[in-house]
Amino acid sequence: MKKKIMVSAMALCVAGCIGACSVVPAADTTQNTTSTEISTQSTYSQNKLSRESIPISNTLSSSGSGEHAITVDGKEESYSNTEVLKTGDSSGDEADFYGENSAIFTTNKGTSNLTNMVVDTNGAHANAVFSYGEGTTVNISDSYITTSGNCSGALMTTGGGTMNATNVTAETTGNSSATIRSDRGGGTVTVNGGNYKTSGTGSPTIYSTADITVNDSYLESTASQGVVVEGNNSVTLNNTNLTANNNKKNSNKSDYYQAVMLYQSMSGDASEGMSSFKMNGGSLNNANGDIFFVNNTTSTIELSNANITNNDTNGVFLRAAAAGWGNSGSNGGKVNLKASNQVINGDMVVDDISSLNLYLNDNSTFTGAVNSSGQSGKVYVELKNGSKWTLTADSYISSLTCDAGSINLNGHKLYVNGVEYTENMTSQGTAIEMASGNSKSMSKSSNNMEKPSDANAPDKGSSSKKTSKKKDK
């Protein structure tokens, strides 16, 4: 018979800068009626752990607001075959930035080794497993995690902490509740194997203000982007299958739905700089809207031998454009899209304050149009080492590097800096210089911003009135 132990841990005494997550209703929660169903069977259930498959020998629980069921502070502790139950609500910075109210909390250069765990939280701002602070490490494996409250991630990393997860199944149902989640101060997250699924509005499988690498895993979002990267941070997917169905708005900042978003919210949660998304192998299956959206930041997207499918015929492969974040007139998207041995199907749209360097290398193929409606933002296209571009509509770019035979006009016209390109011509162009980040909008924008996705904060209107406080240790 398993033993039940009631633990009422002392609440962490912290304060922070701005409200990182709010339960204010989203600006638009209506489902997009043009959303298409994902045509291929979800891979989420493959190799998924079940709650029943984990042998449990004892239970630790906490029902107090702001409390933890397990606290590891400044030392190394190990737990296994343990069920951890957390109820009770919290709010704001203390929970989202510093770990208050999380079920399992590790801090102050402590190390938690967690094996065969079942972790369940039911409360607002009740993250499941939290790593806070530089030198702090959480190692979790062969475990099952569920959260049901708003603003409640499964794996949460902030303040420079480290999170290592192996063969974890995690499911969240609340709004603004990414399964792999980070916030102010970021850190390093490494995920090996496992299954991660979200069903709440504004809840991607990954929300990154950190450096996050996911290997050989299954990710599925059912009402949000699949992945969001904010500011000078990164997500790398290696041999990972991502299914995304962004069909509800978490704010009115953008008119578009997308599978992967890279942006800068101006909230102060992520520093200015180059955001990065890399995908090596694996698959990305999108149900609704665009594949990639870049706004108010400079980004590098690297794709190699990934199977990318957009089931929405009205969606584009890449959209770099202004939206509701940043300063109007300087908040477009700047993108370096690098493809190696990659198939790209779908159009690319770059608005008049955005720019794109498209590098097609190592036998990559691009079937689609660029700015088919006419000349807009700056676009450089480079095709090397056997790569091909087949047009599906007239296209307008600024500069071109290609060998003879690299471009199949397919009955359409290609204009390079206003001059019509002739098929089988060689061309030598120059890439667009792109500064890292968006310094104009960073310096002038107000703090009255919203996050679009895991959106740790649907409402940040009061952020400028708060001051930062350090942890009381």
Sine and cosine of phi, psi and omega as CSV:
sin_phi,cos_phi,sin_psi,cos_psi,sin_omega,cos_omega
0.00,0.00,0.72,-0.69,-0.04,-1.00
-0.98,0.20,0.55,-0.84,-0.05,-1.00
-1.00,-0.04,0.69,-0.73,0.01,-1.00
-0.95,-0.32,0.83,-0.56,-0.03,-1.00
-0.88,-0.47,0.81,-0.58,0.04,-1.00
-1.00,-0.05,0.84,-0.54,-0.02,-1.00
-0.87,-0.49,0.81,-0.59,0.08,-1.00
-0.90,-0.43,1.00,0.02,-0.10,-1.00
-0.97,0.24,0.50,-0.87,0.03,-1.00
-0.93,0.38,0.72,-0.69,-0.03,-1.00
-0.91,0.42,0.61,-0.79,0.04,-1.00
-0.95,0.32,0.78,-0.63,-0.03,-1.00
-1.00,-0.02,0.99,-0.14,-0.01,-1.00
-0.63,-0.78,0.30,-0.95,0.15,-0.99
-0.58,-0.81,0.28,-0.96,-0.10,-1.00
-0.58,-0.82,-0.34,-0.94,-0.20,-0.98
-0.99,-0.14,-0.81,0.59,-0.05,-1.00
-0.65,-0.76,0.34,-0.94,0.01,-1.00
-0.94,0.35,0.93,-0.36,-0.12,-0.99
-0.99,0.14,-0.28,0.96,0.02,-1.00
-0.45,-0.89,0.71,-0.70,-0.02,-1.00
-0.78,-0.63,0.49,-0.87,0.05,-1.00
-0.99,-0.12,0.31,0.95,0.15,-0.99
-0.85,0.53,0.72,-0.70,-0.03,-1.00
-0.84,0.55,0.57,-0.82,0.03,-1.00
-0.90,0.44,0.45,-0.89,-0.06,-1.00
-0.92,0.39,-0.51,0.86,-0.01,-1.00
-0.55,-0.84,0.96,-0.29,-0.02,-1.00
-0.93,-0.38,0.29,0.96,0.04,-1.00
-0.98,0.19,0.61,-0.79,-0.01,-1.00
-0.97,0.25,0.67,-0.75,0.04,-1.00
-0.94,0.34,0.88,-0.47,-0.09,-1.00
-0.95,0.32,-0.22,0.97,0.02,-1.00
-1.00,0.00,0.00,1.00,-0.02,-1.00
-0.87,0.50,0.70,-0.71,0.04,-1.00
-0.97,-0.23,0.45,-0.89,0.03,-1.00
-0.97,0.25,0.56,-0.83,0.07,-1.00
-0.93,0.38,0.83,-0.56,-0.17,-0.98
-0.98,0.19,-0.40,0.92,0.00,-1.00
-0.99,-0.16,0.46,-0.89,-0.04,-1.00
-0.91,0.41,0.70,-0.71,0.01,-1.00
-0.87,0.49,0.63,-0.77,0.04,-1.00
-1.00,-0.08,0.05,1.00,-0.10,-1.00
-0.84,0.54,-0.64,0.77,-0.11,-0.99
-0.97,0.24,-0.16,0.99,-0.02,-1.00
-0.92,0.39,0.79,-0.62,0.05,-1.00
0.85,0.52,0.40,0.92,-0.03,-1.00
-0.97,0.25,0.73,-0.68,0.12,-0.99
-0.95,0.30,0.52,-0.86,0.14,-0.99
-0.93,-0.37,0.38,-0.93,0.04,-1.00
-0.85,0.52,-0.64,0.77,-0.06,-1.00
-0.94,0.33,-0.34,0.94,-0.06,-1.00
-0.98,0.17,-0.13,0.99,-0.04,-1.00
-0.98,-0.21,0.88,-0.47,0.00,-1.00
-0.95,0.32,0.81,-0.58,-0.06,-1.00
-0.93,-0.36,0.76,-0.65,0.01,-1.00
-0.94,-0.34,-0.33,0.94,0.05,-1.00
-0.39,-0.92,0.25,-0.97,-0.03,-1.00
-0.79,-0.62,0.72,-0.70,0.13,-0.99
-0.89,-0.45,0.70,-0.71,-0.05,-1.00
-0.60,-0.80,0.40,-0.92,0.08,-1.00
-0.55,-0.84,0.71,-0.70,0.01,-1.00
-0.89,-0.46,-0.02,1.00,-0.05,-1.00
-0.99,0.16,0.66,-0.75,0.05,-1.00
-0.89,0.46,0.77,-0.64,0.02,-1.00
1.00,0.09,-0.13,0.99,-0.07,-1.00
-1.00,-0.01,0.19,-0.98,0.07,-1.00
-0.88,-0.47,0.46,-0.89,0.17,-0.98
-0.99,0.14,-0.57,0.82,0.07,-1.00
-0.73,-0.68,0.77,-0.64,0.12,-0.99
-0.83,-0.56,0.81,-0.59,0.09,-1.00
-0.89,-0.46,0.93,-0.37,-0.15,-0.99
-0.83,-0.56,0.97,-0.24,0.14,-0.99
0.97,0.26,0.20,0.98,0.03,-1.00
-0.58,-0.81,0.01,-1.00,0.02,-1.00
-0.96,-0.28,0.78,-0.62,0.04,-1.00
-0.69,-0.72,0.48,-0.88,0.00,-1.00
-0.81,-0.59,0.64,-0.77,0.06,-1.00
-0.71,-0.70,0.61,-0.79,0.05,-1.00
-0.53,-0.85,0.39,-0.92,0.05,-1.00
0.75,0.66,0.71,0.71,-0.09,-1.00
-0.82,-0.57,0.71,-0.70,0.14,-0.99
-1.00,-0.07,0.76,-0.65,-0.02,-1.00
-0.86,-0.52,0.87,-0.50,-0.05,-1.00
-0.89,-0.45,0.75,-0.66,-0.03,-1.00
-0.73,-0.69,0.83,-0.56,0.18,-0.98
-0.82,-0.57,0.13,-0.99,-0.05,-1.00
0.97,-0.25,0.60,-0.80,-0.09,-1.00
-0.98,-0.22,0.34,-0.94,0.19,-0.98
-0.59,-0.81,-0.13,-0.99,0.03,-1.00
-0.34,-0.94,0.45,-0.89,0.22,-0.98
0.96,0.30,-0.43,-0.90,-0.18,-0.98
-0.86,0.51,-0.68,0.74,-0.11,-0.99
-0.85,0.53,-0.61,0.79,0.01,-1.00
-0.99,0.13,-0.72,0.69,-0.16,-0.99
-0.98,0.20,-0.54,0.84,-0.01,-1.00
-0.99,-0.14,-0.60,0.80,-0.24,-0.97
-0.86,-0.51,0.06,1.00,0.22,-0.98
1.00,-0.06,0.01,1.00,0.05,-1.00
-0.83,0.56,0.63,-0.78,0.10,-0.99
0.97,0.26,0.09,1.00,0.08,-1.00
-0.97,0.23,0.44,-0.90,-0.02,-1.00
-0.93,0.37,-0.76,0.65,0.02,-1.00
-0.85,-0.53,0.87,-0.49,-0.10,-0.99
-0.84,-0.55,0.80,-0.60,0.02,-1.00
-0.83,-0.56,0.73,-0.69,-0.11,-0.99
-0.45,-0.89,0.08,-1.00,0.17,-0.99
0.84,0.55,0.70,0.71,0.03,-1.00
0.91,0.41,0.40,0.92,0.11,-0.99
-0.98,0.19,0.23,-0.97,0.05,-1.00
-0.75,-0.66,0.79,-0.61,0.09,-1.00
-0.93,-0.37,0.80,-0.60,0.10,-0.99
-0.94,-0.34,0.93,-0.37,-0.13,-0.99
-0.86,-0.51,0.84,-0.54,-0.03,-1.00
-0.71,-0.70,0.66,-0.75,0.02,-1.00
0.79,0.61,0.82,0.57,-0.01,-1.00
-0.96,-0.29,0.53,-0.85,0.23,-0.97
-0.88,-0.47,0.88,-0.47,-0.07,-1.00
-0.85,-0.53,0.81,-0.59,-0.02,-1.00
-0.71,-0.71,0.79,-0.61,0.09,-1.00
-0.85,-0.53,0.56,-0.83,0.04,-1.00
-0.63,-0.78,1.00,0.05,-0.02,-1.00
-0.01,-1.00,0.31,-0.95,0.05,-1.00
-0.97,0.25,0.66,-0.75,-0.02,-1.00
0.82,0.58,0.71,0.70,0.02,-1.00
-0.89,-0.45,0.99,0.16,0.05,-1.00
-0.93,0.38,0.47,-0.88,-0.09,-1.00
-0.99,0.15,-0.88,0.48,-0.07,-1.00
-0.81,-0.58,0.86,-0.51,-0.19,-0.98
-0.82,-0.57,0.78,-0.63,0.11,-0.99
-0.90,-0.44,0.89,-0.45,-0.05,-1.00
-0.83,-0.56,0.79,-0.61,0.18,-0.98
0.98,-0.20,0.53,-0.85,0.03,-1.00
-0.88,0.47,0.67,-0.75,-0.02,-1.00
1.00,0.09,-0.07,1.00,0.04,-1.00
-1.00,-0.02,0.67,-0.74,-0.05,-1.00
-0.70,-0.71,0.71,-0.70,0.16,-0.99
-0.88,-0.47,0.81,-0.59,0.12,-0.99
-0.91,-0.42,0.91,-0.42,-0.02,-1.00
-0.78,-0.62,0.70,-0.71,-0.04,-1.00
-0.59,-0.81,0.42,-0.91,0.13,-0.99
0.75,0.66,0.78,0.63,-0.13,-0.99
-0.73,-0.68,0.31,-0.95,-0.05,-1.00
-0.81,-0.58,0.80,-0.59,-0.09,-1.00
-0.79,-0.61,0.72,-0.70,0.15,-0.99
-0.71,-0.70,0.62,-0.79,0.17,-0.99
-0.73,-0.69,0.58,-0.82,-0.06,-1.00
-0.82,-0.57,-0.10,1.00,0.02,-1.00
-1.00,-0.05,0.30,-0.95,0.08,-1.00
-0.93,0.38,0.50,-0.87,0.05,-1.00
0.85,0.52,0.68,0.74,-0.07,-1.00
-0.75,-0.66,1.00,-0.08,0.02,-1.00
-0.98,0.18,0.23,-0.97,0.04,-1.00
-1.00,0.06,-0.85,0.53,0.07,-1.00
-0.93,-0.38,0.89,-0.45,-0.12,-0.99
-0.84,-0.54,0.75,-0.66,-0.05,-1.00
-0.71,-0.71,0.79,-0.62,0.04,-1.00
-0.58,-0.82,0.20,-0.98,0.13,-0.99
0.90,0.44,0.34,0.94,0.01,-1.00
1.00,0.00,0.22,0.97,0.01,-1.00
-0.94,0.33,0.14,-0.99,0.03,-1.00
-0.85,-0.52,0.69,-0.73,0.05,-1.00
-0.76,-0.65,0.83,-0.56,0.07,-1.00
-0.86,-0.52,0.87,-0.49,-0.05,-1.00
-0.81,-0.59,0.76,-0.65,0.00,-1.00
-0.78,-0.63,0.82,-0.58,0.06,-1.00
0.80,0.59,0.81,0.58,0.04,-1.00
-0.95,-0.31,0.69,-0.72,0.19,-0.98
-0.97,-0.25,0.82,-0.58,-0.06,-1.00
-0.71,-0.70,0.73,-0.69,0.02,-1.00
-0.72,-0.70,0.76,-0.65,0.08,-1.00
-0.83,-0.55,0.59,-0.80,-0.01,-1.00
-0.88,-0.48,-0.20,0.98,-0.01,-1.00
-0.98,0.18,0.24,-0.97,0.10,-1.00
-0.96,0.27,0.46,-0.89,0.00,-1.00
0.78,0.63,0.77,0.64,-0.10,-1.00
-0.68,-0.73,0.97,0.25,0.07,-1.00
-0.91,0.41,0.52,-0.85,0.06,-1.00
-0.96,0.28,-0.66,0.75,0.06,-1.00
-0.93,-0.38,0.95,-0.30,-0.30,-0.96
-0.74,-0.68,0.59,-0.81,0.13,-0.99
-0.64,-0.77,0.28,-0.96,0.05,-1.00
-0.54,-0.84,-0.43,-0.90,-0.23,-0.97
-0.78,0.63,0.76,-0.65,0.00,-1.00
1.00,-0.03,-0.30,0.95,0.11,-0.99
0.81,0.58,-0.60,-0.80,-0.04,-1.00
0.49,-0.87,-0.43,-0.90,-0.01,-1.00
-0.78,-0.63,0.80,-0.60,-0.04,-1.00
-0.80,-0.59,0.78,-0.63,0.05,-1.00
-0.79,-0.61,0.83,-0.56,-0.03,-1.00
-0.87,-0.49,0.81,-0.59,0.05,-1.00
-0.87,-0.50,0.89,-0.46,-0.01,-1.00
0.92,0.39,-0.08,-1.00,0.07,-1.00
0.99,-0.14,0.11,-0.99,-0.08,-1.00
-0.74,-0.68,0.75,-0.67,-0.09,-1.00
-0.72,-0.70,0.81,-0.58,-0.08,-1.00
-0.66,-0.75,0.68,-0.73,0.08,-1.00
-0.83,-0.56,0.50,-0.87,0.06,-1.00
-0.74,-0.67,0.04,1.00,0.00,-1.00
-1.00,-0.02,0.37,-0.93,0.10,-1.00
-0.91,0.42,0.66,-0.75,-0.01,-1.00
0.92,0.39,0.50,0.86,-0.06,-1.00
-0.80,-0.60,0.99,0.13,0.12,-0.99
-0.93,0.36,0.24,-0.97,0.10,-1.00
-0.93,0.38,-0.56,0.83,0.03,-1.00
-0.78,-0.63,0.80,-0.59,0.22,-0.97
-0.87,-0.49,0.89,-0.45,-0.18,-0.98
-0.92,-0.39,0.88,-0.47,0.37,-0.93
-0.88,-0.48,0.54,0.84,-0.08,-1.00
-0.59,-0.80,-0.15,-0.99,0.16,-0.99
-0.97,-0.24,0.94,-0.34,-0.15,-0.99
-0.86,-0.51,0.80,-0.60,0.05,-1.00
-0.85,-0.53,0.77,-0.63,-0.02,-1.00
-0.83,-0.55,0.82,-0.57,-0.04,-1.00
-0.89,-0.46,0.74,-0.67,0.20,-0.98
0.81,0.59,0.72,0.70,-0.08,-1.00
-0.83,-0.56,0.14,-0.99,0.06,-1.00
-0.86,-0.51,0.81,-0.59,-0.03,-1.00
-0.82,-0.57,0.69,-0.72,0.01,-1.00
-0.56,-0.83,0.82,-0.57,0.14,-0.99
-0.92,-0.39,0.61,-0.79,-0.07,-1.00
-0.89,-0.45,-0.10,0.99,0.03,-1.00
-0.55,-0.83,0.29,0.96,-0.11,-0.99
-0.47,-0.88,0.11,-0.99,0.19,-0.98
-0.83,0.56,0.40,-0.92,0.09,-1.00
-0.98,0.20,-0.66,0.75,-0.04,-1.00
-0.64,-0.77,0.67,-0.74,0.14,-0.99
-0.77,-0.64,0.74,-0.67,0.08,-1.00
-0.88,-0.48,0.79,-0.61,0.00,-1.00
-0.92,-0.39,0.78,-0.63,0.13,-0.99
0.91,0.42,-0.51,-0.86,-0.11,-0.99
-0.99,0.17,0.91,0.41,-0.07,-1.00
-0.59,-0.81,0.06,-1.00,-0.17,-0.98
-0.56,-0.83,0.43,-0.90,0.22,-0.98
-0.73,-0.68,0.76,-0.64,0.09,-1.00
-0.84,-0.54,0.82,-0.58,0.06,-1.00
-0.93,-0.37,0.87,-0.49,0.04,-1.00
-0.92,-0.39,0.87,-0.49,0.02,-1.00
0.75,0.66,0.70,0.72,-0.04,-1.00
-0.89,-0.45,0.63,-0.77,0.00,-1.00
-0.98,-0.22,0.87,-0.50,-0.01,-1.00
-0.91,-0.42,0.81,-0.59,0.10,-1.00
-0.89,-0.45,0.80,-0.60,-0.07,-1.00
-0.77,-0.64,0.66,-0.75,0.09,-1.00
-0.66,-0.75,0.98,0.18,0.01,-1.00
-0.98,0.17,0.99,-0.15,-0.10,-0.99
-0.82,-0.58,0.10,1.00,0.06,-1.00
-0.71,-0.70,0.59,-0.81,0.03,-1.00
-1.00,0.06,0.67,-0.74,0.11,-0.99
-0.99,-0.15,-0.14,0.99,0.07,-1.00
-0.32,-0.95,0.07,-1.00,0.06,-1.00
-0.98,-0.22,0.39,0.92,-0.07,-1.00
-0.97,0.25,-0.44,0.90,-0.05,-1.00
-0.67,-0.74,0.54,-0.84,0.02,-1.00
-1.00,0.04,-0.09,1.00,-0.20,-0.98
-0.92,-0.38,0.43,-0.90,0.15,-0.99
-0.97,-0.26,0.46,-0.89,-0.04,-1.00
-0.37,-0.93,0.33,-0.94,0.06,-1.00
-1.00,0.07,-0.65,0.76,-0.04,-1.00
-0.76,-0.65,0.79,-0.61,0.02,-1.00
-0.83,-0.56,0.72,-0.70,0.11,-0.99
-0.84,-0.55,0.80,-0.59,-0.13,-0.99
-0.34,-0.94,0.06,-1.00,0.13,-0.99
-0.78,-0.63,0.88,-0.48,-0.11,-0.99
-0.99,0.15,-0.34,0.94,-0.08,-1.00
0.96,0.28,0.24,0.97,-0.06,-1.00
-0.99,0.17,-0.32,0.95,-0.10,-0.99
1.00,-0.09,-0.04,1.00,-0.02,-1.00
-0.98,0.19,-0.36,0.93,0.00,-1.00
-0.68,-0.73,0.72,-0.69,-0.04,-1.00
-0.95,0.32,0.39,-0.92,0.04,-1.00
-0.93,0.38,0.58,-0.81,0.05,-1.00
0.43,-0.90,-0.19,-0.98,-0.08,-1.00
-0.98,0.20,0.88,-0.48,0.13,-0.99
-1.00,0.06,0.43,-0.90,-0.13,-0.99
-0.62,-0.78,0.71,-0.70,0.15,-0.99
-0.75,-0.67,0.82,-0.58,0.01,-1.00
-0.81,-0.58,0.64,-0.77,0.03,-1.00
-0.68,-0.73,0.89,-0.45,0.01,-1.00
-0.90,-0.44,0.93,-0.36,-0.07,-1.00
0.92,0.39,-0.23,-0.97,0.02,-1.00
0.96,0.29,-0.29,-0.96,-0.06,-1.00
-0.58,-0.82,0.46,-0.89,0.12,-0.99
-0.76,-0.65,0.90,-0.44,-0.06,-1.00
-0.88,-0.47,0.93,-0.38,-0.11,-0.99
-0.95,-0.31,0.72,-0.69,-0.03,-1.00
-1.00,-0.05,-0.51,0.86,-0.21,-0.98
-0.54,-0.84,0.75,-0.66,0.08,-1.00
1.00,0.09,-0.54,-0.84,-0.09,-1.00
-1.00,-0.04,0.27,-0.96,0.12,-0.99
-0.98,0.18,-0.85,0.53,-0.05,-1.00
-0.87,-0.50,0.64,-0.77,0.11,-0.99
-0.72,-0.69,0.79,-0.62,0.01,-1.00
-0.83,-0.55,0.78,-0.63,-0.06,-1.00
-0.56,-0.83,0.72,-0.69,0.15,-0.99
0.86,0.52,0.54,0.84,0.06,-1.00
-0.30,-0.95,0.18,-0.98,0.17,-0.99
-0.97,-0.25,0.73,-0.68,-0.13,-0.99
-0.71,-0.70,0.49,-0.87,0.20,-0.98
-0.89,-0.45,0.81,-0.58,0.07,-1.00
-0.90,-0.44,0.85,-0.52,-0.02,-1.00
-0.87,-0.49,0.80,-0.60,-0.06,-1.00
-0.79,-0.61,0.74,-0.68,0.02,-1.00
-0.62,-0.79,0.93,-0.38,0.12,-0.99
0.82,0.57,0.62,0.78,0.06,-1.00
-0.98,-0.18,0.60,-0.80,0.03,-1.00
-1.00,-0.03,0.97,-0.23,-0.10,-1.00
-0.92,-0.39,0.85,-0.53,-0.06,-1.00
-0.79,-0.61,0.77,-0.64,0.11,-0.99
-0.94,-0.35,0.91,-0.41,-0.01,-1.00
-0.99,0.10,-0.06,1.00,0.06,-1.00
-0.99,-0.14,0.95,-0.32,-0.05,-1.00
-0.93,0.37,-0.27,0.96,0.04,-1.00
-1.00,-0.01,-0.14,0.99,-0.01,-1.00
-1.00,0.08,0.36,-0.93,0.05,-1.00
-0.94,-0.33,0.24,-0.97,0.01,-1.00
-0.97,0.26,-0.68,0.74,-0.01,-1.00
-0.63,-0.78,0.73,-0.69,0.13,-0.99
-0.79,-0.61,0.86,-0.50,0.11,-0.99
-0.91,-0.40,0.91,-0.41,-0.19,-0.98
-0.31,-0.95,0.31,-0.95,0.11,-0.99
-0.94,0.35,0.48,-0.88,0.12,-0.99
-0.51,-0.86,-0.39,-0.92,-0.14,-0.99
-1.00,0.08,0.14,0.99,0.04,-1.00
-0.96,-0.28,0.64,-0.77,0.03,-1.00
1.00,0.00,-0.16,-0.99,-0.09,-1.00
-1.00,-0.10,0.81,-0.58,-0.02,-1.00
-0.81,0.59,0.76,-0.66,-0.01,-1.00
0.99,-0.17,-0.31,0.95,0.03,-1.00
-0.70,-0.71,0.34,0.94,-0.09,-1.00
-0.92,-0.40,0.54,0.84,0.09,-1.00
-0.97,0.24,-0.10,-0.99,0.04,-1.00
-0.95,-0.32,0.69,-0.72,0.06,-1.00
-0.90,-0.43,0.84,-0.54,-0.20,-0.98
-0.74,-0.67,0.74,-0.67,0.28,-0.96
-0.96,-0.28,0.96,-0.29,0.01,-1.00
-0.97,-0.24,0.91,-0.42,-0.07,-1.00
-0.91,-0.42,0.85,-0.53,-0.04,-1.00
-0.87,-0.50,0.74,-0.67,0.04,-1.00
-0.77,-0.64,0.85,-0.52,-0.05,-1.00
0.77,0.64,0.73,0.68,-0.15,-0.99
-0.83,-0.56,0.67,-0.74,0.13,-0.99
-0.99,-0.13,0.82,-0.57,0.04,-1.00
-0.86,-0.51,0.85,-0.53,0.07,-1.00
-0.85,-0.53,0.81,-0.58,0.03,-1.00
0.76,-0.65,0.38,-0.92,-0.06,-1.00
-0.98,0.21,0.24,-0.97,0.10,-1.00
-0.78,-0.62,0.72,-0.69,-0.04,-1.00
-0.84,-0.55,0.82,-0.57,-0.03,-1.00
-0.79,-0.62,0.92,-0.38,-0.09,-1.00
-0.98,0.22,0.01,-1.00,-0.22,-0.97
-0.96,0.28,-0.11,0.99,0.11,-0.99
-0.90,-0.43,0.30,0.95,-0.02,-1.00
-0.86,-0.52,0.16,-0.99,-0.02,-1.00
-0.48,-0.88,0.40,-0.92,-0.05,-1.00
-0.57,-0.82,0.77,-0.64,0.28,-0.96
-0.96,-0.29,0.91,-0.42,-0.02,-1.00
-0.95,-0.31,0.93,-0.36,-0.01,-1.00
-0.96,-0.29,0.91,-0.41,0.04,-1.00
-0.95,-0.31,0.88,-0.48,-0.13,-0.99
-0.71,-0.70,0.32,-0.95,0.15,-0.99
0.80,0.60,0.84,0.54,0.09,-1.00
0.90,0.43,0.47,0.88,0.10,-0.99
-0.95,0.30,0.45,-0.89,0.05,-1.00
-0.78,-0.62,0.65,-0.76,0.05,-1.00
-0.81,-0.59,0.88,-0.48,0.06,-1.00
-0.90,-0.43,0.95,-0.30,-0.06,-1.00
0.27,-0.96,-0.04,-1.00,-0.01,-1.00
-0.89,-0.46,0.38,-0.92,0.09,-1.00
-0.88,-0.47,0.86,-0.51,0.02,-1.00
0.75,0.66,0.84,0.55,-0.08,-1.00
-0.90,0.43,-0.31,0.95,0.01,-1.00
-0.99,0.16,-0.17,0.99,0.02,-1.00
0.70,-0.71,0.12,-0.99,-0.03,-1.00
-0.86,0.52,0.74,-0.67,0.01,-1.00
-0.62,-0.79,-0.92,-0.38,0.00,-1.00
-0.94,0.33,0.18,-0.98,0.00,-1.00
-0.97,0.25,0.73,-0.68,-0.01,-1.00
-0.67,-0.74,0.81,-0.58,0.13,-0.99
-0.92,-0.39,0.73,-0.69,0.02,-1.00
-0.85,-0.52,0.75,-0.66,0.02,-1.00
-0.78,-0.63,0.82,-0.58,0.03,-1.00
-0.88,-0.48,0.83,-0.55,-0.03,-1.00
-0.66,-0.75,0.33,-0.94,0.13,-0.99
0.80,0.60,0.79,0.62,0.12,-0.99
0.99,0.13,0.17,0.99,-0.01,-1.00
-0.98,0.21,0.47,-0.88,-0.10,-0.99
-0.73,-0.69,0.56,-0.83,0.14,-0.99
-0.82,-0.57,0.85,-0.52,0.09,-1.00
-0.94,-0.33,0.88,-0.48,-0.04,-1.00
-0.97,0.23,0.59,-0.81,0.10,-0.99
-0.91,-0.42,-0.04,1.00,0.08,-1.00
-0.24,-0.97,0.22,-0.98,0.09,-1.00
-0.83,0.56,0.58,-0.81,-0.08,-1.00
-0.70,-0.71,0.48,-0.88,-0.07,-1.00
-0.74,-0.67,0.89,-0.46,0.00,-1.00
-0.76,-0.65,0.14,-0.99,-0.06,-1.00
-0.99,-0.12,-0.56,0.83,-0.10,-1.00
-0.43,-0.90,0.46,-0.89,-0.13,-0.99
-0.56,-0.83,0.72,-0.70,0.20,-0.98
-0.84,-0.54,0.86,-0.52,0.00,-1.00
-0.33,-0.94,0.36,-0.93,0.15,-0.99
-1.00,-0.01,0.25,-0.97,0.09,-1.00
-0.88,0.48,0.70,-0.71,0.03,-1.00
1.00,0.06,0.02,1.00,-0.01,-1.00
-0.98,0.21,-0.37,0.93,-0.10,-0.99
-0.87,-0.50,0.80,-0.60,0.09,-1.00
-0.97,-0.24,0.96,-0.27,-0.04,-1.00
-0.91,0.42,-0.43,0.90,0.13,-0.99
0.83,0.56,0.59,0.81,0.03,-1.00
1.00,0.08,0.05,1.00,-0.03,-1.00
-0.93,-0.37,0.02,-1.00,-0.02,-1.00
-0.90,-0.44,0.61,-0.79,0.07,-1.00
-0.87,-0.49,0.82,-0.58,0.03,-1.00
-0.94,-0.34,0.79,-0.61,0.02,-1.00
-0.92,-0.39,0.94,-0.34,-0.07,-1.00
0.78,0.62,0.64,0.77,0.06,-1.00
1.00,0.02,-0.12,0.99,-0.03,-1.00
-0.96,-0.27,0.75,-0.66,-0.03,-1.00
-0.94,0.35,0.75,-0.66,0.02,-1.00
-0.99,0.12,0.65,-0.76,0.06,-1.00
-0.98,-0.22,0.76,-0.65,-0.06,-1.00
-0.83,0.55,0.58,-0.81,0.01,-1.00
0.96,0.27,0.16,0.99,0.12,-0.99
-0.99,0.13,0.49,-0.87,0.21,-0.98
-1.00,-0.01,0.39,-0.92,-0.01,-1.00
-0.50,-0.87,0.55,-0.83,0.05,-1.00
-0.76,-0.65,0.93,-0.37,-0.05,-1.00
-0.89,-0.46,-0.18,-0.98,-0.04,-1.00
-0.75,-0.66,0.73,-0.68,0.01,-1.00
-0.92,0.38,0.36,-0.93,0.00,-1.00
-1.00,0.10,0.75,-0.66,0.07,-1.00
-0.97,0.25,0.74,-0.67,-0.02,-1.00
-0.77,-0.64,0.86,-0.51,0.10,-1.00
-0.95,0.30,0.55,-0.84,0.02,-1.00
-0.96,0.27,0.77,-0.63,0.03,-1.00
1.00,0.06,-0.28,-0.96,-0.03,-1.00
-0.63,-0.78,0.97,0.25,-0.23,-0.97
-0.88,0.47,-0.57,0.82,0.00,-1.00
-0.88,0.47,-0.78,0.62,-0.04,-1.00
-0.94,0.35,-0.49,0.87,0.02,-1.00
-0.91,0.42,-0.62,0.78,-0.09,-1.00
-0.99,0.14,-0.43,0.90,-0.13,-0.99
-0.95,-0.32,-0.30,0.95,-0.11,-0.99
-0.94,0.33,0.52,-0.86,0.10,-1.00
-0.98,0.19,0.14,-0.99,0.04,-1.00
-1.00,0.01,0.10,1.00,-0.09,-1.00
-0.99,0.14,0.93,0.37,-0.18,-0.98
-0.85,-0.53,0.28,-0.96,0.07,-1.00
-0.82,-0.57,0.55,-0.84,0.19,-0.98
-1.00,0.00,0.55,-0.84,-0.15,-0.99
-1.00,-0.01,-0.26,0.97,-0.35,-0.94
-0.76,-0.65,-0.94,-0.35,0.13,-0.99
-0.78,0.63,-0.47,0.88,0.27,-0.96
0.71,0.70,0.75,0.66,-0.08,-1.00
-0.68,0.74,-0.11,0.99,0.06,-1.00
-0.49,-0.87,1.00,-0.08,0.15,-0.99
-0.88,0.48,-0.43,0.90,-0.02,-1.00
-0.72,-0.70,0.91,-0.41,-0.01,-1.00
-0.90,-0.44,0.40,0.92,-0.13,-0.99
-0.89,0.46,-0.45,0.90,-0.05,-1.00
-1.00,-0.09,0.10,1.00,-0.16,-0.99
-0.88,0.47,-0.58,0.81,-0.08,-1.00
-0.95,0.31,-0.19,0.98,-0.04,-1.00
-1.00,-0.06,-0.09,1.00,-0.04,-1.00
-0.98,-0.20,0.43,-0.90,0.04,-1.00
-0.87,-0.48,0.46,-0.89,-0.06,-1.00
-0.98,0.20,0.64,-0.77,0.12,-0.99
-0.79,-0.62,0.58,-0.81,0.01,-1.00
-1.00,0.06,0.40,-0.92,0.05,-1.00
-0.85,0.53,0.69,-0.72,-0.04,-1.00
-1.00,0.10,1.00,-0.02,-0.03,-1.00
-0.74,-0.67,0.00,0.00,0.00,0.00
